[in-house]
Amino acid sequence: DIDGFVYVSDRYRVQKFDLAGRFRMTLGSEGAEDGQLQYPTGMATTPTGTLYVADRDNRRIQKFTRLAR
């Protein structure tokens, strides 16, 4: 993102790392409720730190805001 963090997805979550590879936080968990994911397939960040995640099996885009810097 604009602050140099890297986001990596797996089957049910997105993990945030700094450029040194240190883990910072996890977003999402398995499910279909708000904040839950089923096979995230793409991500995009905005200059204000919002993360958009394509939530494939739930057929939606999830929006995560106020991410810790």
Order of alpha helices (4+ residues) and beta strands (2+ residues): beta-beta-beta-beta-beta-beta
